[in-house]
Amino acid sequence: MSTIDPMNVEPFLHLDLETASIFMLVLCCLLLCLAQRAGARGGIGVGVLFASAAALATTSLRADIALGTLGAACLVQASFCYRATHIGAIGLAVAGICTALAGWLHGRGVQEAAFILSMIALVIRVGPWPVQLAMSSLTTRAMGEHVRQLGMLMPLLFVHLRYLDHLDLAIAWSVPMVQVGACSMLIGGLASLSTPTLSGFFIITSSVHGAIILMACGAAGAGHEAAALFAGMTACVATGGLGAIVEAVRQRAGERSLVVAGGLSNSMPRLAALFLLFGAAGLGLPATAGFLADDLMLHALWQESPVSTAIVILSNGLLVIATWRAATRVFFGTDPIRHSDDARFADRILAGACLIGLVVLGFAPRLVLDPSLALLKANPVAGIVETQGVRN
């Protein structure tokens, strides 16, 4: 297979990108639609704008264009949520600036600095402990914007893995990133057992999945790019879907305590089922993408750090317990208020489509893995360096 120089071709779709990028864009658009249902600002036009940015970044064959587009989209989103949460908006703005600067530096051949800035942007947006302040503020005050940024996180992860995780610096940081992510995940798993509210549970759950994405980036530096992309996509969709369901519950019944039983399943059976399905999908439910993502990531992590792998297994078990605790406390028992407003038709369609995507990937992971292996195993950095040498 011939090597394509990403700096000397037009930024249009290449054959190796087709399956993986199309599937990713479908999941991204579904999360963008769920974000609007969860209260994200803007109408259909804004959703199309973000989807177009994701499509351009995913299919572009130039890293500077892809990263610059995603950085601009992140800055636009920061302006949308500034009134709701200053901290969340500042976090998105910093992430957007870092992403755009990474694209600018990559276009000038400064790949290692671009890698560092891209990692800073990713860490801010996924929010692993102890840097979850911006994302926890979004989940508390603007859940719709958090779901939206999770949708836009998938193309950013794709671009990062494609252009920046082949560097020597990424290889050197691979094991430390896995170890830091595992420790972050363990702290989150322990904290999830004692959260008193539904919002607090989701903040910690989102942070734990952020730690998984951080570990995925580390594993990608050691050569596990396809597994990292698959795990990152699964984490984004499962977390975004769960966040939309949590926001639907809060809109209908207010903040829910995890100290006493809430009994909302009597009046919200569909939301209860969706909560359990998204929560379980993110934790490795068989027949979903989460099951295969966990298997792929555990194999990748074991090769880099067996101790971290054991910590990840323990942390995942703790989060399973916390998820079941949250579901039983919010939805089981006697409902003292008796709400009648369950998941609406549009909510069910969008959430169901996200779950179908997770199930399809669970049964046919090669839709993403095979083209990702062909694309991400290629080293675009070499082509860039050769091109710059010819120009000089």
HELIX and SHEET records of a PDB file:
HELIX    1   1 LEU A   15  LEU A   17  5                                   3    
HELIX    2   2 GLU A   18  ARG A   37  1                                  20    
HELIX    3   3 ILE A   44  THR A   59  1                                  16    
HELIX    4   4 ALA A   63  PHE A   80  1                                  18    
HELIX    5   5 HIS A   86  GLY A  107  1                                  22    
HELIX    6   6 GLN A  111  VAL A  126  1                                  16    
HELIX    7   7 LEU A  133  ARG A  141  1                                   9    
HELIX    8   8 MET A  143  TYR A  163  1                                  21    
HELIX    9   9 ASP A  168  SER A  192  1                                  25    
HELIX   10  10 LEU A  198  GLY A  221  1                                  24    
HELIX   11  11 GLU A  225  ALA A  253  1                                  29    
HELIX   12  12 LEU A  264  ASN A  266  5                                   3    
HELIX   13  13 PRO A  269  ALA A  281  1                                  13    
HELIX   14  14 ALA A  289  GLU A  304  1                                  16    
HELIX   15  15 PRO A  306  PHE A  331  1                                  26    
HELIX   16  16 PHE A  345  PHE A  363  1                                  19    
HELIX   17  17 ARG A  366  LEU A  376  1                                  11    
HELIX   18  18 PRO A  380  ARG A  391  1                                  12    
END                                                                             
